[in-house]
Amino acid sequence: MKFTLEKNFKASDLLTSLTIIVSVIALIITWTKDRDLRVREQADRIRTAGAETLAKLERWQALQLSLYDQLQPVLVETSEMLDREFNIIVARDYLWKQINAEHTQISSKVLEEGFETAYVDLFAYYPSIRQKFLDVVDSLKASEQNSVESLLLNTQDAITSFQGKRSTYSTAQLGNALRAALAHTRNKFVQDTNSSLMLIRDQLYTLISTPDKDLIHNKAVALK
């Protein structure tokens, strides 16, 4: 009888111990999964913030480049205006007015979209992004200003090159000259802004591809 009780007691004790061990293991597995899920979710938020920051900067570039597409019909109008009146100054002033009007509209869109604060969500995780972002913005703005000034001067040169050539003038000549001026200015703008964007684009790409744990522990070396 004594032996049976001890045997039963030991078997029950072992079963209880195994149950406890299994429960602890299950708890650890659940806790680990929950922790990994939280890490992944937080890392994804950081990646999203980085991607949105880059997308905003590239959106700014795309908006500025739309100026050159919007001006294409204006080039035709300018060349036709010169054909009708052959007044170099009037044609130049008309084109400049349209360039400035289109540029103002684009600047309004840029302001509405608030791209200058695109870094805010990422700033909560990587405060160093603020200065990097603002440096890029300053460089982009300088390129924008230089581009518009060059566009005005280059189109003026194209128009004034026909001074005294009314007898041989055709609308296609000025149209081609103006399109060449736009293409030259646009290409320079793309080159300059791409160089500015490279200051942060590679860093954000690195951030987005950084492992989850390194992201949440602020170990993205690219943004140090």
Number of C-alpha atoms within 10 A of each C-alpha: 6 7 8 9 10 11 12 12 12 12 12 12 12 12 12 12 12 12 12 12 12 12 12 12 12 12 12 12 12 12 12 12 12 12 12 14 12 13 18 17 14 16 21 16 16 23 22 15 22 26 17 17 25 22 15 19 23 17 15 21 19 12 16 23 17 13 21 18 11 14 17 14 10 17 22 17 17 23 24 18 18 22 16 10 11 18 15 17 14 14 22 20 14 14 22 17 13 16 19 14 13 18 20 13 12 18 14 11 15 18 11 9 13 11 18 16 14 20 24 16 16 21 17 13 16 19 14 13 23 16 12 15 21 14 14 19 19 12 17 22 12 13 19 19 12 15 21 19 12 19 22 20 13 18 23 20 15 20 23 16 13 17 13 11 11 13 6 8 16 15 17 12 14 24 22 15 19 25 18 15 20 24 14 14 22 20 12 16 23 17 12 18 21 15 15 18 19 12 15 21 20 13 19 23 15 17 21 20 11 18 14 19 15 14 23 20 11 12 16 20 12 14 16 11
